[in-house]
Every structure is written in C-alpha cells, then in structure tokens.
Amino acid sequence: MEVEFEETQKFTQWWLWPILIIARLLPFAFIDWEQLLKNPTNYTGLFIGGFISLGVIAFFRYVELKTKINRDRIIINFSILGNRKIEWSQVKNIKLIEYGFVGYGLRFSPKYGTVYNVKGNQGLAIDLKGGDKILIGTKRPPEIEKLIEKMPAGNIP
C-alpha cells in the first residue's frame, strides 16, 4: 500500500506560544501566590496548578496532525485527539477549498462537519456517502490537488 501523499503539521505559530503561556501560567501563578501567602504549608494547589499548566503547554508542543493518502484510503491521525480512516468507496465528493477561521484542533463545524485543523485556511473537504462531512487542513494544497486529479476514476465522482 504505497503512500502517495503524506503531511505532518504541528502547532508552530509563533503567536500561539505567548498566548498559551500567559493564558495557562498567569491564572495559576496568581492562585499559587495566594496559596503561599495564606497557607504556606499546603503546596498541593501549587503543584496541581503548575502540573496542569505545563501539561497543556506540552500537549500543544507535541500534538501533530498526520495525513496520509493512498489509492485505498485517506488516513487522519491527530495524536491522541482522534484517528480516522476513510475508504475511497465511502467518498461522495472531495475538493480542495479555502475556508475562514474554523478554530484549531479537532472541532465540529455546521458547515464543514468534523474539522482537523492545525493552521492555515486551506483544506480537503470531504463529503461522505452517509452524509458526514470532514475537513482536513493542509499546508500543501497543490500536491493534494494533483493527487485528487490522478486518483482512479471509479473512486472519486
């Protein structure tokens, strides 16, 4: 089963990291400071707050969206957030689209269905025969477009 397209995306946006660090560490730093002043012998809150903050930051650092496409299926692996295999026989319609901001991560959109997105505004929109919709973000749209064009005629309408 030869892979014809493979892409791995990570959260590498420079602006995301200051937001994450401030949003995660600032509230817990305040809680921890209050805890130290009021009850310096109980460090449980301090450790829990720090552990949660570092866990969220580590999660965004190591999570990645992997997309593989071959003649049999599309495979989506979004670290621990979700995996999905889509057989070409399930596909009703597929096209490369440009979309507005739909959020990052594994999300649901009324317009696009299940969205797997790490960055950018271009992706592979898939309508399944059962009525479900899927959107997979990509940073390599020209390659996906070429791949879609060369798939066997019987697999894509």
Stockholm file with secondary structure:
# STOCKHOLM 1.0

chainA/1-157         MEVEFEETQKFTQWWLWPILIIARLLPFAFIDWEQLLKNPTNYTGLFIGGFISLGVIAFFRYVELKTKINRDRIIINFSILGNRKIEWSQVKNIKLIEYGFVGYGLRFSPKYGTVYNVKGNQGLAIDLKGGDKILIGTKRPPEIEKLIEKMPAGNIP
#=GR chainA/1-157 SS CCEEEEEEEECCCTTHHHHHHHHHHHHHHHHHHHHHHHCTTCCHHHHHHHHHHHHHHHHHHHCEEEEEEESSEEEEEEGGGEEEEEEGGGEEEEEEEECCCCCSEEEEETTTEEEEESSSSEEEEEEETTSCEEEEECSCHHHHHHHHHHSCTTTCC
#=GC SS_cons         CCEEEEEEEECCCTTHHHHHHHHHHHHHHHHHHHHHHHCTTCCHHHHHHHHHHHHHHHHHHHCEEEEEEESSEEEEEEGGGEEEEEEGGGEEEEEEEECCCCCSEEEEETTTEEEEESSSSEEEEEEETTSCEEEEECSCHHHHHHHHHHSCTTTCC
//
